[in-house]
């Protein structure tokens, strides 16, 4: 679990927007939803500075959806900067241009306007794989790929907004991976990266926990509920699809310290035969990601 304080969320947002400006995307930054998010973050930070966590939470509650989107999208954009710097500028510029598009409010989002947020999620997945030293590549089909022990893993990324749409999204991911794997190199496998942020938090909540272990357990339990629901829908992954990466981002507060954060958490679920070579391959992916989270935690404490 990665926890980023609200002031660090703002700093990360500013640094990535500066990177976008350096790629001559300044006019798109100026018209993007991220400047609106920045205004919301400044209001939250002002309340935190003048009245402490209680006042900041009251300001959050005054416009919860705007606060939720500002925090979660800003921490997501700020978190991808190391990956962006590792890529060739021409590789990421086109996709960043799309990331900067889209309405400020998710209620105004539809299939014609959701591309920016979808690509931001793909960047987030790729950035975590990059931190785990798994050599990610952005694409179109699949969305992201990486290399584990010399074998390719194709990853389809989905971010449903409702539980009702989640089963459809998972089914599409399975079908897309089946098609992609038909043209893949020998030994390639598929996985799904699935955002459950909006499924676990409609946008009006701050996750409250007593310590990090309790926070992890609460999020893991909620992700398990989504997984069980989707498992009951009769969805069947095709050959070569080995696992699911469940990701969630939510505003949070540690009740013990009162520190307000934006928290990211990932569960890794194998969906292949237990004890198989495919499960061992997916376990290697998990080990790399776990090492990445542990490294982040270590840096945060130093």
C-alpha positions in Angstrom: 0.0 0.0 0.0 1.4 3.4 -1.0 0.3 6.5 0.9 0.9 10.0 -0.4 0.3 13.0 1.7 -1.9 15.7 0.2 0.9 18.2 -0.1 3.0 15.6 -2.0 0.0 15.0 -4.3 0.0 18.7 -5.2 3.8 18.6 -5.7 3.6 15.6 -8.0 0.9 17.1 -10.0 2.9 20.3 -10.6 6.0 18.4 -11.6 4.1 16.3 -14.2 2.3 19.3 -15.6 5.7 21.0 -16.0 6.9 17.9 -17.9 3.9 18.2 -20.2 4.7 21.9 -20.8 8.3 20.9 -21.7 6.8 18.6 -24.4 5.0 21.7 -25.9 1.6 20.7 -24.5 1.2 23.9 -22.5 -2.0 25.1 -24.1 -3.6 21.7 -23.5 -2.5 21.8 -19.9 -4.1 25.2 -19.5 -7.4 23.9 -20.8 -7.3 20.6 -18.9 -9.3 19.3 -16.0 -6.0 19.1 -14.0 -5.8 22.9 -13.5 -9.3 22.6 -12.0 -8.1 19.8 -9.8 -5.2 22.0 -8.7 -7.6 24.7 -7.6 -9.4 22.1 -5.5 -6.2 20.8 -4.0 -5.1 24.3 -3.0 -8.4 24.8 -1.2 -8.0 21.5 0.6 -4.4 22.4 1.5 -5.5 25.8 2.7 -8.1 24.2 5.0 -5.5 21.7 6.3 -3.0 24.5 7.1 -5.5 26.7 8.8 -7.7 24.3 10.6 -6.0 20.9 10.6 -7.4 17.6 9.4 -10.9 18.2 10.7 -11.3 21.4 8.7 -9.8 19.7 5.6 -12.3 16.9 5.9 -15.1 19.4 6.2 -14.0 21.1 3.0 -13.7 17.7 1.3 -17.3 16.9 2.4 -18.5 20.3 1.0 -17.8 19.1 -2.6 -16.8 15.4 -2.2 -16.8 14.4 -5.9 -14.6 17.3 -6.9 -12.3 16.6 -4.0 -12.2 12.9 -4.7 -11.3 13.4 -8.4 -8.7 16.1 -7.6 -6.9 13.8 -5.2 -7.1 10.5 -7.1 -6.3 11.9 -10.5 -3.6 14.1 -9.3 -1.8 11.3 -7.4 -2.2 9.1 -10.5 -0.7 11.8 -12.9 2.1 12.6 -10.4 3.0 9.0 -9.9 3.7 8.3 -13.6 6.4 11.0 -14.0 9.4 8.6 -13.5 8.1 6.3 -16.2 7.5 9.3 -18.5 11.1 10.4 -18.1 12.3 6.9 -19.0 10.4 6.9 -22.3 11.2 8.6 -25.6 9.3 12.0 -25.7 7.7 11.1 -29.0 6.4 7.9 -27.5 4.5 9.5 -24.7 3.6 12.9 -26.1 0.6 11.7 -28.2 -0.8 9.7 -25.3 -0.3 12.6 -22.8 -2.2 14.8 -25.2 -5.1 12.4 -24.8 -4.7 12.2 -21.0 -5.2 16.0 -20.8 -8.5 15.7 -22.6 -11.8 14.9 -20.8 -14.3 16.5 -18.5 -13.5 17.5 -15.0 -16.5 15.6 -13.6 -16.9 11.9 -14.1 -20.7 12.4 -14.4 -20.0 14.1 -17.7 -17.9 11.1 -18.9 -19.1 8.7 -21.5 -17.6 6.5 -24.2 -16.8 9.5 -26.3 -14.9 11.4 -23.5 -13.4 8.7 -21.3 -10.3 8.1 -23.3 -8.1 10.5 -21.3 -8.9 8.8 -18.0 -8.5 5.3 -19.6 -5.0 6.2 -20.9 -4.0 7.7 -17.5 -4.9 4.3 -15.9 -2.8 2.5 -18.6 0.1 4.9 -17.7 -0.3 4.1 -14.0 -0.1 0.4 -14.7 2.9 0.8 -16.9 4.6 3.1 -14.3 4.2 0.4 -11.6 5.7 -2.2 -13.9 8.5 0.1 -14.7 9.2 0.6 -11.0 9.2 -3.2 -10.6 11.9 -3.3 -13.4 9.6 -5.4 -15.7 10.3 -3.4 -18.9 6.7 -2.2 -19.8 5.7 -1.1 -23.2 2.6 1.0 -24.0 0.5 -0.1 -27.0 -3.0 -0.3 -28.4 -3.6 -4.0 -28.4 -2.6 -4.9 -25.7 -2.8 -1.7 -23.7 0.5 -2.6 -21.9 2.9 -5.4 -22.1 5.9 -6.4 -20.0 8.6 -9.0 -19.8 8.9 -11.6 -17.0 11.7 -14.2 -17.3 12.0 -13.5 -21.0 8.3 -14.1 -21.6 5.8 -11.4 -22.6 2.7 -10.7 -20.6 0.0 -8.8 -22.4 -2.2 -6.6 -20.1 -5.6 -5.2 -20.9 -6.6 -2.3 -18.7 -10.2 -1.6 -17.6 -11.7 1.0 -15.3 -15.5 0.6 -14.9 -17.5 3.3 -13.2 -20.2 1.0 -11.9 -20.5 -2.5 -10.6 -23.1 -3.2 -13.3 -20.5 -2.3 -16.0 -17.7 -4.2 -14.3 -18.8 -7.6 -15.6 -19.0 -6.3 -19.2 -15.6 -4.7 -18.9 -14.0 -7.9 -17.6 -15.6 -9.9 -20.4 -14.3 -7.4 -23.0 -10.8 -7.7 -21.5 -10.9 -11.5 -21.7 -12.0 -11.4 -25.3 -9.4 -8.8 -26.3 -6.6 -10.8 -24.7 -7.7 -14.0 -26.5 -7.5 -12.1 -29.8 -4.1 -10.5 -28.9 -2.6 -13.8 -27.8 -3.4 -15.4 -31.1 -0.8 -13.2 -32.7 1.6 -13.2 -29.8 5.1 -14.8 -29.6 5.2 -18.4 -28.3 4.9 -18.5 -24.5 3.2 -15.1 -24.1 0.4 -14.9 -21.5 -2.3 -12.4 -20.7 -3.5 -10.5 -17.6 -6.1 -7.9 -16.8 -5.4 -4.7 -14.9 -8.8 -3.7 -13.3 -9.4 -0.4 -11.5 -12.0 -0.7 -8.7 -11.6 2.8 -7.4 -15.1 3.9 -8.4 -16.6 0.6 -7.4 -15.3 0.8 -3.8 -15.7 4.6 -3.4 -18.5 6.4 -5.3 -16.6 9.6 -4.6 -17.9 10.8 -1.3 -15.8 8.8 1.2 -12.4 9.0 2.9 -11.1 5.6 3.9 -10.5 5.6 7.6 -8.2 3.1 9.2 -6.3 2.6 12.4 -2.9 1.5 10.9 -1.5 0.4 7.6 -2.3 -3.3 8.2 -5.9 -2.5 8.9 -6.1 -0.3 5.8 -4.7 -3.1 3.6 -7.1 -5.6 5.1 -10.1 -3.4 4.5 -9.2 -2.7 0.9 -8.3 -6.4 0.2 -11.7 -7.5 1.7 -13.6 -5.0 -0.5 -11.6 -6.1 -3.6 -12.4 -9.7 -2.7 -16.1 -8.8 -2.8 -15.9 -7.4 -6.3 -13.9 -10.4 -7.4 -16.5 -12.8 -6.0 -19.3 -10.8 -7.7 -17.6 -11.0 -11.0 -16.8 -14.7 -10.5 -20.5 -15.3 -10.1 -21.3 -13.8 -13.5 -20.0 -16.8 -15.4 -17.0 -15.1 -16.9 -14.5 -17.5 -18.3 -10.9 -16.5 -19.2 -9.6 -18.0 -22.3 -6.4 -20.0 -22.7 -3.2 -18.2 -21.6 -4.9 -15.6 -19.4 -3.2 -16.0 -16.1 -4.3 -13.4 -13.6 -5.9 -10.1 -12.6 -4.2 -7.0 -11.1 -6.8 -5.2 -9.0 -6.0 -1.5 -8.3 -7.7 1.1 -6.1 -6.9 4.7 -5.3 -8.8 6.5 -2.6 -8.5 9.4 -0.2 -7.7 8.1 3.3 -6.9 9.1 6.8 -4.9 7.3 9.5 -7.0 7.7 12.6 -4.0 7.1 14.8 -1.9 10.0 13.5 -4.6 12.1 11.8 -2.5 12.2 8.6 -4.6 12.7 5.4 -3.3 10.8 2.4 -4.2 9.5 -1.0 -3.7 5.8 -0.9 -3.0 3.3 -3.7 -3.4 -0.4 -3.2 -3.0 -3.5 -5.5 -4.2 -7.1 -5.1 -2.7 -9.7 -7.5 -5.0 -12.7 -8.2 -3.9 -15.7 -10.2 -6.7 -17.2 -12.3 -4.8 -20.1 -13.8 -4.2 -23.6 -12.6 -2.6 -23.7 -9.1 1.0 -25.1 -9.2 1.2 -24.7 -13.0 4.1 -23.0 -14.9 1.6 -20.2 -15.7 1.0 -19.6 -12.0 4.7 -19.5 -11.3 5.1 -17.0 -14.1 2.4 -14.8 -12.6 4.0 -15.2 -9.2 7.2 -13.7 -10.6 5.2 -10.7 -11.8 3.7 -10.4 -8.3 7.2 -10.7 -6.7 8.4 -7.8 -8.8 5.5 -5.6 -7.9 5.7 -6.5 -4.2 9.4 -5.5 -4.2 8.4 -2.2 -5.9 5.9 -1.4 -3.1 8.4 -2.4 -0.4 11.0 -0.1 -2.0 8.5 2.8 -2.1 7.6 2.2 1.6 11.3 2.2 2.5 11.9 5.5 0.7 8.9 7.1 2.4 10.3 6.1 5.9 13.9 7.3 5.2 
